[in-house]
Amino acid sequence: MTVEEAQKRILSHTVPIMPPESVGLLEAWGRVLAENIVSPDDIPGFTNSSMDGFAVLANDLSQASSANPVTLRIKGTIAAGHPSPHSLTHGEAYKIMTGAPLPEGADAVIQSEWTQITGENLVLALSPVHPGQNVRRRGQDIQQGEQVLQAGSVIKSPIVGILATVGRKNVMVYRKPTVAIVATGDELVEPGEELEPGKIRNSNTFALAAASLAAGADPIILPPVPDTREMISQRFRQAASADIILSSGGVSIGDFDWVKNVLSAEGSLELWRVNMKPGKPVAFGMLHNRPFFGLPGNPVSALVTFELFVRPVIRMMMADDQWQRTILRLPLYEPFSEVHDRRHYVRSRLVQDGDNLYIWPYKKQDSAVQSSWIGAEALMVVPENSGPYQPGDLLPVMLLTGDVS
Amino acid sequence: MTVEEAQKRILSHTVPIMPPESVGLLEAWGRVLAENIVSPDDIPGFTNSSMDGFAVLANDLSQASSANPVTLRIKGTIAAGHPSPHSLTHGEAYKIMTGAPLPEGADAVIQSEWTQITGENLVLALSPVHPGQNVRRRGQDIQQGEQVLQAGSVIKSPIVGILATVGRKNVMVYRKPTVAIVATGDELVEPGEELEPGKIRNSNTFALAAASLAAGADPIILPPVPDTREMISQRFRQAASADIILSSGGVSIGDFDWVKNVLSAEGSLELWRVNMKPGKPVAFGMLHNRPFFGLPGNPVSALVTFELFVRPVIRMMMADDQWQRTILRLPLYEPFSEVHDRRHYVRSRLVQDGDNLYIWPYKKQDSAVQSSWIGAEALMVVPENSGPYQPGDLLPVMLLTGDVS
């Protein structure tokens, strides 16, 4: 099964979590809108000046120049937030601040730089302006009744601003999924505990919890569980309080690999093994009515399969249908000679050299090598049965953004 | 002053916040390491199998093939976490699981797929293996005493895993800066309040708070303040409990633009006006011993100047010296004909068309137009006095990642 087939199959089981909830603007950041947002007002709500200068009638200044300035009488000053009760007529100007409402009668603003105040109430205009110049018309950005945001939009910081602009203090968003994480294996001890012979420290739980945070979900860490059918089954029932269940380990063909077994018996095993490297033994199914991922125990494989299969499900449950990573095509910085019959996701750095950005794979791609993750910014995607590649060859690259900017 | 000069000047005032603090692994995600991490053990800590199969002596199988299988006596089974007390000698095999310790005497693993169990205690090996095949040697990834992570590394999810692997439950990280946010302007009302004539809703406070979250900082929202010198000065004193102070509005040349005035009188104005569009009137200085940014009041300008000047300071205060955005050079999707004497940061989308990724600027680039932010994924950087550009022309692009993946 290819990565795309597996993604399609997995996502066919995924719908946004209902019902949505109402949250404040800052909590809404990073969530997905669950309502269409219509502006109750024109934005801007009044015609205003985009410059510090003088509100005028453009027609008065049609002949104005430095050599032949036009004198206008200053009728007053209009500050932002303080509309003038009076209107303006020929021969008059109002000193006006950026964002202040244009007075009745005025149709343009001449910026301060092109004026010169002479005497107490007189200003010289040194340049013509055209009607509408330096003026923002009421409703120019958004019109009353206009839909400004669509349900399904991810709320980035500019959108938080737009929501405030149209008067929203709270907004309906889709829930964040909770992700229960269970590492399996007799060999696991917790960080901080003593390492007896044959034991290793449980690292997947923490890495997968951090990856869940990065994807926008709320991780729930459960204690690791030894390789017995009963203990695994019991822990998975506990995990079913979450929206998504992740396990790591126990999905290969060993005698004590109970995860698929429990999944088949108590839920359904929908797929096992994907034609990828690392991460081939990944399993997916439904367990206690929840999407269940049996990720490989190898730390690198666990995170790569999380990226390709779990992250899309988290994004879709949050109602973000843009779950696909942006794929760049970047030139290789050094030769890459490994050829495999499985699609290879290669931990890589980005290198800026002169004007160009290159992709630079780490040398050690063995899936046991965690240290090649340290500076990894991207996964280079090497198609099955392709290569070797030379410097400058273009290869698709998934940027691992969002996991801290 | 160019953007680069302004960045350099601003960052010359910026150092990481001291002292660092000790936090748990999940809280460490997204922070910057404040200590070098040395592994107390070899990783892996023992030589182990990378496959489900049989631990063997490679030499026993040198002539093995499907036509001419070699028979070995199965001495037992080794599961992960359970080292064998016995060793292995010629003619013997141990059934072994992925991650289980290799028994004394064995030097290779033949994977299950190349074996066949015959009778109760006998297995046929159908293929030769070389010494070390399917074996992960002790210390192969990380050696005892080796420095695995350097102070200054951003803790992404794989690094959380590596910290757990080397036994850390807590780790020293740099603090997140707090960012106090003050919008200024008589025209501002809060979202949810009634819009009287000439008023607009305060949106910058919320957008800048969300942008601070996205950059990794903790925002502190202060109430907006009207355009009086006293009120502004007082609010800025209040804001000085934070590590960074942001204001929006009041930095232009209007009669009521008090921000620079207060900054000069009570601190130091280090720079004002940068040759960029939008965002030219941005001001920076030190106030009450804190970096102070007087961002423009225009919502688009406020966020663009945040991105170019405030985000780098937040990252540097967290000790992340990779504060520069990755710059891609992408081909234009449509013509871009605006030419300006200021560097232009153009809100844009990315478009995948066939094999290529393009940059596609929004049509409305007026800085009053908030709606062009809605789908913006990147800022296209148009050099001063350059253009017009045609489709296919390459332009530098800053991806706005991190503000939600």
Interface residues (C-beta under 8 A of the other chain):
Chain A: L25 L26 W29 G30 D41 I43 P44 G45 F46 S50 D52 T77 A79 A80 G81 H82 P83 K95 M97 T98 G99 A100 P101 S112 R136 Q140 D141 I142 V148 L149 S153 V154 I155 K156 S157 P158 I159 V160 G161 I162 L163 A164 T165 V166 G167 R168 K169 G185 D186 E187 L188 E190 P191 G192 L195 P197 G198 K199 I200 R201 N202 S203 N204 T205 F206 A207 L208 A209 A210 A211 L213 A214 A215 G216 P219 I221 P226 D227 S252 I253 G254 D255 F256 D257 G297 P299 V300 L303 T326 I327 L328 R329 L350 Q352 D355 N356 L357 A368 V369 Q370 S371 W373 I374 G375 A376 E377 L399 L400 T401 G402 D403 V404 S405
Chain B: L25 L26 W29 G30 D41 I43 P44 G45 F46 S50 D52 T77 A79 A80 G81 H82 P83 K95 M97 T98 G99 A100 P101 S112 R136 Q140 D141 I142 V148 L149 S153 V154 I155 K156 S157 P158 I159 V160 G161 I162 L163 A164 T165 V166 G167 R168 K169 G185 D186 E187 L188 E190 P191 G192 L195 P197 G198 K199 I200 R201 N202 S203 N204 T205 F206 A207 L208 A209 A210 A211 L213 A214 A215 G216 P219 I221 P226 D227 S252 I253 G254 D255 F256 D257 G297 P299 V300 L303 T326 I327 L328 R329 L350 Q352 D355 N356 L357 A368 V369 Q370 S371 W373 I374 G375 A376 E377 L399 L400 T401 G402 D403 V404 S405
